[in-house]
Amino acid sequence: MTDRSTRPKDDGVKVLYITGWGRSGSTILDNILGQLDGFFSVGELRFIWERGFIENRLCGNGVPFRENEVWRSILDEAFGGLANIDPHEMAKLHNSCISVRRLPLVIASGRLFLGKPAPADYLETLSRLYRAVRQVSGCSVVVDSSKYPLYAHLLSLVPSIELYILHMVRDPRGVAYSWLRRKAQPDKGEGQILSQHNPFKSSLQWGLLNSAASRLRWHQPDRYMLLRYEDFMQDPQAAVRRVAALAGEEPERMPFVGERVVTLGMNHAFSGNPSRFRTGEVELRLDDEWKAGMASRHRLLVTSLTWPLLGKYGYSRVGSE
């Protein structure tokens, strides 16, 4: 990443970015953080051009993106309205900057960026978008659970963004087991099912994305925090306070009504796990069903493929745990 000390000072937007691989608890934590005073959750904002503008998916409050008054106000503030932005061109620029094909080279080289520099006009577009989110929401911290490490690098290049990295990781066997489950995806229509991944693909993605996410710490150790899903679920209130402190915030009011029960209001996330539609009182509990329900062959496969990183994140290398 570029050294922030060399950049011109700007009226910065605090962006708390959740990175890692899916099914690691990022959506529920994102929803909880969005209930804190001064925090505004946008879900996976990197998908705004495709899933927001083009596909017009449902937001967490049940309203399609283009009809959502909050997003319309944000886009009016940023671009003067929906009609003044070409989402297809933006999606093309976005995908050219954070191509998935670069991940193996990123891991091998130890660098977070390989290829042509990000177009200045696209960085300006992102600057206007995130500043508009802050302006319309009136919040000091924008919570973005886009997860993808290369997008975090892209945001770090935007002078107006003050980036904080929350790296969430979960036991890869629990992650792989979760990706095998059939889950409804109401934002794409009735009867639609969320994408599934086999244990082989899930394990490879877990290793690639968490290795790339770890690179973010090398460049800004004081703005990086590693949080294991299991530790989050063991003491959610303490975890939320630690995450808020990472961004320099100390919320006076917490959305918890019990040690492990949180009250969730509606959000405006148009992309992410379907759990973003949950509201009201939600009990937080550790999902470790994989320990009893995962097939032995899958457990052995995942353990073997993720072996080098299991110890790094404090997970047992014994596949039967």
C-alpha positions in Angstrom: 0.0 0.0 0.0 1.0 3.6 -0.5 2.4 5.3 2.5 -0.4 7.5 3.9 2.1 9.9 5.3 3.0 11.0 1.8 -0.6 11.8 0.7 -2.3 15.1 0.9 -4.6 15.5 3.9 -8.3 15.2 3.1 -11.6 15.2 5.0 -11.2 11.4 5.5 -13.9 8.8 5.7 -13.3 6.1 8.2 -14.0 2.7 6.5 -14.0 -0.4 8.7 -13.4 -3.1 6.1 -14.2 -6.8 6.9 -12.0 -9.2 5.0 -11.5 -12.9 4.8 -13.5 -15.8 3.2 -17.3 -16.2 3.3 -19.2 -18.1 6.0 -16.9 -16.7 8.7 -19.4 -14.6 10.6 -18.9 -11.4 8.7 -22.5 -10.7 8.0 -23.8 -11.0 11.5 -20.9 -8.9 12.9 -21.5 -6.3 10.1 -25.2 -6.1 11.1 -24.3 -5.7 14.8 -21.8 -3.0 14.1 -24.4 -1.2 12.0 -26.5 -0.8 15.2 -23.8 1.2 17.0 -24.1 5.0 17.1 -21.9 6.5 14.5 -21.6 3.3 12.4 -23.3 2.7 9.1 -23.3 -0.7 7.4 -23.3 -0.9 3.6 -22.8 -4.7 3.3 -20.6 -5.8 0.4 -20.2 -2.4 -1.3 -17.8 -3.8 -4.0 -20.8 -5.3 -5.7 -22.7 -2.1 -6.0 -22.4 -1.9 -9.8 -23.5 -5.4 -10.6 -25.8 -6.5 -7.7 -27.0 -3.0 -6.9 -27.4 -1.0 -10.1 -27.7 -3.8 -12.7 -29.4 -6.6 -10.8 -31.4 -4.3 -8.5 -31.3 -6.8 -5.6 -33.3 -6.5 -2.4 -31.7 -4.5 0.4 -31.8 -5.7 4.0 -35.0 -3.6 4.5 -36.8 -5.6 1.7 -36.7 -2.7 -0.8 -34.9 -3.1 -4.2 -31.7 -1.2 -4.4 -32.8 1.4 -7.1 -36.0 2.1 -5.1 -34.3 2.4 -1.7 -34.6 6.0 -0.6 -31.4 5.9 1.4 -29.4 4.6 -1.6 -31.1 7.1 -3.9 -30.1 9.9 -1.6 -26.5 8.6 -1.5 -26.3 8.4 -5.2 -27.8 11.9 -5.6 -25.1 13.2 -3.3 -22.3 11.3 -5.0 -23.2 11.5 -8.7 -26.3 13.7 -9.0 -28.6 10.6 -9.5 -28.8 7.1 -10.8 -28.8 8.2 -14.5 -25.4 9.9 -14.2 -23.4 6.7 -13.7 -22.7 3.9 -16.1 -22.8 0.7 -14.0 -21.5 -1.5 -16.8 -18.5 0.7 -17.3 -17.9 0.9 -13.6 -18.2 -2.9 -13.2 -15.7 -3.3 -16.0 -13.2 -1.0 -14.3 -13.8 -2.6 -11.0 -13.1 -6.1 -12.3 -10.0 -5.0 -14.1 -8.6 -3.7 -10.8 -9.2 -6.7 -8.6 -9.1 -9.7 -10.9 -9.4 -13.0 -9.0 -6.7 -14.5 -11.2 -4.1 -12.3 -9.5 -4.6 -13.9 -6.1 -2.0 -16.7 -6.5 0.6 -14.3 -7.8 -0.2 -11.9 -4.9 0.4 -14.7 -2.4 3.6 -15.8 -4.1 5.1 -12.3 -4.5 4.1 -11.0 -1.1 2.7 -7.9 -2.8 -0.9 -6.7 -2.7 -1.1 -5.4 -6.2 0.2 -6.7 -9.5 -0.7 -5.1 -12.8 -1.5 -1.6 -14.1 -2.2 1.2 -11.6 -5.9 1.7 -10.7 -7.5 4.4 -13.0 -7.6 7.7 -11.3 -11.2 8.3 -12.4 -12.3 5.1 -10.8 -10.6 6.0 -7.5 -12.3 9.3 -7.6 -15.7 7.5 -8.2 -15.0 5.5 -5.1 -14.1 8.6 -3.1 -17.3 10.3 -4.1 -19.3 7.2 -3.2 -17.9 6.6 0.3 -18.0 10.3 1.1 -21.7 10.4 0.1 -22.4 7.4 2.4 -20.9 9.3 5.3 -22.7 12.5 4.4 -26.1 11.0 4.0 -25.9 8.6 6.9 -24.4 11.2 9.2 -22.2 8.5 10.6 -18.4 8.7 11.2 -17.6 5.0 10.3 -18.7 3.2 7.2 -18.7 -0.6 7.7 -17.9 -2.5 4.5 -18.0 -6.3 4.5 -16.8 -6.8 0.9 -14.2 -9.2 2.2 -12.0 -9.3 -0.9 -8.4 -8.3 0.1 -7.6 -6.7 -3.3 -10.5 -4.4 -3.0 -9.2 -3.3 0.4 -6.0 -2.5 -1.3 -7.9 -0.5 -3.9 -9.7 1.5 -1.1 -6.3 2.2 0.5 -5.3 4.1 -2.6 -8.2 6.6 -2.2 -6.9 9.7 -0.4 -10.2 10.5 1.3 -10.5 7.0 2.8 -9.1 6.2 6.2 -9.0 2.4 6.1 -9.2 0.0 9.0 -9.0 -3.8 8.4 -10.9 -6.4 10.4 -9.7 -9.8 9.3 -12.2 -12.5 10.2 -11.2 -16.2 10.1 -13.1 -19.4 11.0 -12.0 -23.0 11.2 -11.9 -24.1 7.5 -13.8 -27.3 8.3 -16.7 -25.3 9.7 -16.5 -23.0 6.7 -16.5 -25.9 4.2 -19.4 -27.6 6.0 -21.4 -24.3 5.8 -20.8 -23.9 2.1 -22.4 -27.3 1.5 -25.7 -26.3 3.1 -28.6 -25.2 0.9 -29.7 -21.7 1.8 -32.5 -19.7 0.3 -31.5 -16.5 -1.4 -34.6 -14.3 -1.3 -32.9 -11.3 -2.9 -32.7 -13.2 -6.2 -36.3 -14.4 -6.2 -38.5 -17.1 -4.8 -36.9 -20.6 -4.9 -33.4 -19.3 -5.5 -30.5 -21.0 -3.6 -27.3 -19.3 -2.4 -24.2 -20.4 -4.2 -22.6 -23.6 -2.8 -18.9 -24.7 -3.0 -17.5 -28.2 -2.6 -14.9 -28.7 0.2 -12.0 -28.7 -2.3 -12.9 -25.2 -3.6 -13.8 -23.8 -0.2 -10.4 -24.9 1.2 -8.5 -23.4 -1.7 -10.4 -20.1 -1.3 -10.0 -20.1 2.4 -6.2 -20.4 2.1 -5.9 -17.9 -0.7 -8.1 -15.2 0.7 -6.8 -15.5 4.3 -3.2 -15.4 3.1 -3.9 -12.3 1.0 -5.8 -10.7 3.9 -2.8 -11.3 6.2 -0.7 -9.1 3.8 -2.8 -6.1 4.8 -1.3 -6.3 8.3 2.3 -5.8 6.9 1.4 -2.4 5.6 -0.7 -1.0 8.4 -0.3 -3.0 11.6 -1.9 -0.3 13.8 -5.1 -0.5 11.6 -5.4 -4.2 11.4 -7.2 -6.7 13.7 -7.5 -10.5 13.4 -10.8 -11.9 14.9 -11.6 -15.6 14.9 -15.3 -16.4 14.5 -15.0 -18.8 17.4 -13.7 -16.0 19.7 -16.4 -13.6 18.5 -19.1 -16.1 19.4 -17.5 -16.9 22.8 -17.7 -13.3 23.9 -19.6 -11.2 21.3 -19.8 -8.0 23.4 -16.1 -7.8 24.1 -15.4 -8.5 20.4 -17.7 -5.7 19.2 -16.0 -3.2 21.6 -12.6 -4.3 20.4 -13.6 -3.8 16.8 -15.1 -0.4 17.5 -11.9 0.6 19.3 -9.9 -0.4 16.2 -11.6 2.5 14.4 -11.0 4.8 17.3 -14.6 4.7 18.6 -16.0 3.9 22.0 -19.8 3.4 21.7 -21.8 4.3 24.7 -24.8 2.2 23.8 -24.5 -1.5 22.7 -27.4 -3.3 21.0 -27.2 -6.3 23.3 -30.2 -7.1 25.6 -28.5 -10.1 27.1 -25.1 -11.7 27.3 -25.6 -13.4 23.9 -28.8 -11.7 22.6 -28.6 -8.7 20.2 -31.3 -6.5 18.8 -31.0 -5.9 15.1 -32.7 -3.2 13.2 -33.2 -3.0 9.4 -30.2 -2.3 7.2 -29.6 -1.3 3.6 -27.1 -4.0 2.5 -27.9 -5.2 -1.1 -25.4 -8.0 -1.1 -24.2 -10.5 1.5 -25.5 -13.6 3.3 -29.3 -13.8 3.6 -28.9 -13.4 7.4 -28.8 -9.7 6.6 -32.6 -9.8 6.5 -32.9 -10.9 10.1 -34.3 -8.3 12.5 -35.4 -8.2 16.1 -33.8 -10.2 18.9 -31.2 -12.7 17.7 -29.4 -15.1 19.9 -25.7 -15.6 19.0 -24.5 -19.1 19.3 -21.4 -20.9 18.0 -22.2 -23.0 14.9 -20.0 -26.1 15.3 -22.4 -28.6 13.7 -19.6 -29.6 11.4 -17.9 -31.5 14.3 -20.7 -34.1 14.4 -22.1 -33.8 10.9 -19.2 -33.4 8.5 -18.3 -36.5 6.5 -14.9 -38.0 7.4 -13.6 -37.7 3.9 -14.5 -34.0 3.7 -12.9 -33.4 7.1 -9.6 -35.1 6.0 -9.6 -33.3 2.7 -10.1 -29.8 4.2 -7.5 -30.5 7.0 -4.9 -31.6 4.4 -5.5 -28.7 2.1 -5.4 -26.0 4.8 -2.7 -27.7 7.0 -0.1 -24.9 6.6 -2.4 -22.2 8.0 -4.3 -24.1 10.7 -1.7 -23.6 13.3 -1.2 -20.0 12.4 -4.8 -19.2 13.3 -4.8 -21.4 16.3 -6.8 -24.4 14.9 -6.1 -28.0 15.6 -4.4 -29.9 12.8 -6.2 -33.1 13.9 -9.0 -33.5 11.5 -11.2 -35.3 14.1 -11.6 -32.3 16.4 
